């Protein structure tokens, strides 16, 4: 089975929010997935659409035909966390965790 892979590392949004968008396109045809992402009302939809287009370009470079491609596997894992502090009353500080995501996408021909 021929596959095309694309990855996005250190995307500055929490994995929990990105998974909402990813779950909508898992298992869909590429054309259908791009249509869903184009009209999705989430911030993560733009970078994921760009990632799907990147994997599609990788598939074309390998000589895989576009019409039979399916989003066979797409995962969102947590990346490194940027730690910040917020000043609070009486000299205290509360932690702020700015989370990142690693997204990996595999397109395969049916």
N, C-alpha and C positions, 0 to 999 in steps of 0.2 A: 504494500500500500504506500503510495507516494504522499509525503507530508511536507508542509512548509511551516516554519516556526518563526515567531517574532516575540521579542521580550521588551518590556518597559520596566526599568528599575528606578527606584527612589522617586516614585510619583507622590507628590506632597498632598495626599488625601488619605484619610483613614481607610483601612481595608474593609471595614464594616460598611461604609458608604459606597465603596467601589463595587462590592459584591452584589448590591441591589441591581446595578446596571448589567453586570456580567451574567447574572442568572437569567436575564431576559433573552440573551442571545445564544446561550449554550445549546448546541445541537441543531441550530438553524442553518439554512443555506446562507452563503456569504451575501448574496443580494438582499435577502430578507433581513439579515443581521444589520447591514448598513442602513436599511430603511428604518429599522427600529431605533438605531442609534441616532439617526438624523432628527427624529422627532421626540427623543427622550428628553425629559425636562430635568436632567441631572447634570452637575458639573463634570462628572467623570465620563459622560458620553462622548465628548469631543476627543480627549486623548485615546479612548478605546477605539473610536472610529478610525483615528489615525493609525493605531496599531493594527487593526484589521486590514487597512489599505496597505500597510507595510508588509504584512504576511502575504497578501495577495500579490504584491510585486515580487516577493521572494518566490512564490509559486510560479509566476510567469518566467522568472529567470531559470527555474529548474525545468521548464517546459511542461508544466502541468496545466491542463485546460481549466479555464475559469468556471465554466458552467456547472461542473459537478462537485465543486468544493463545498465542504461543510465545516462549521466550527466544531471540531470533534472534541477538543479539550481546551478549556480556558480556566486558569486558576489565579486567585489573588492571595498572595502571602504577605505577611507583615514585614516591612523593612526595618531599617534602623530608626530609632526614635530620637528626635531632637528635644533635649530637656531645657526648659526655661523656668524661671522663677517669677512669681508675682508677689510684690510687696503687700503685706497685710498689716493689720493693726498691731501695735506694741512691738514692732521690730520683727515680727514673724514673716515667713515666706512660704507660699504654697507652690507646689510643683505644677508646671504645665507641660504636658506631653504632646508634642506635635508629631503625629504618626505619619509614616510613609508606607507605600505599597509597592510590591513587586508583582507585575502582571505578566503571565506567560500564556501564549496563544499557539495552538496547533490547528492548522487547516489540513484536512485530508480529503482525498477524492473518494466518492462513494463507490 
